[in-house]
Amino acid sequence: MIVENDLSDIILLGHSLGGAVVQYIAQDIPERVRRLIFMGAILVEEVQSIAEGMFAHFQAEGQDTKLAFGDSEMGQPFLLPFESFREIFINDGDLATAQAACETLTTNPGTYILEK
């Protein structure tokens, strides 16, 4: 979208997993990005996949990564248990908001989070 619309001097805001997304965009087209803003974001090292960055974050927070991804293998579709979903993605929101957001979730194909 950025290239197709010939956008430049853009500011990207990454929240949650979007932090990793804007990092990858900035790596791919740095000449078009003026600034990155991170808000409650998962950050990944340049050599990490999103999964590696997420696992590092979970472990730093003392969270069990097996719990965070349920019983599925990495790279397979997963759906987070509510407790993990709330702690990881909506820990600054109230219970009703977290429940409403969780009710809209579908399984997520996990393969993209393994790419570097």
KAGIGI-V712884 format. One record per helix or strand. SS is the DSSP state (2 for helix, 1 for strand). FROM is the first residue (numbers start at 1). TO is the last residue. If there is no record, write none. Layout:
BEGIN
ss,from,to
SS,FROM,TO
SS,FROM,TO
END
This chain:
BEGIN
ss,from,to
1,10,16
2,18,28
2,30,32
1,33,41
2,50,60
2,65,68
1,78,78
2,82,89
2,95,103
1,108,108
2,110,114
END
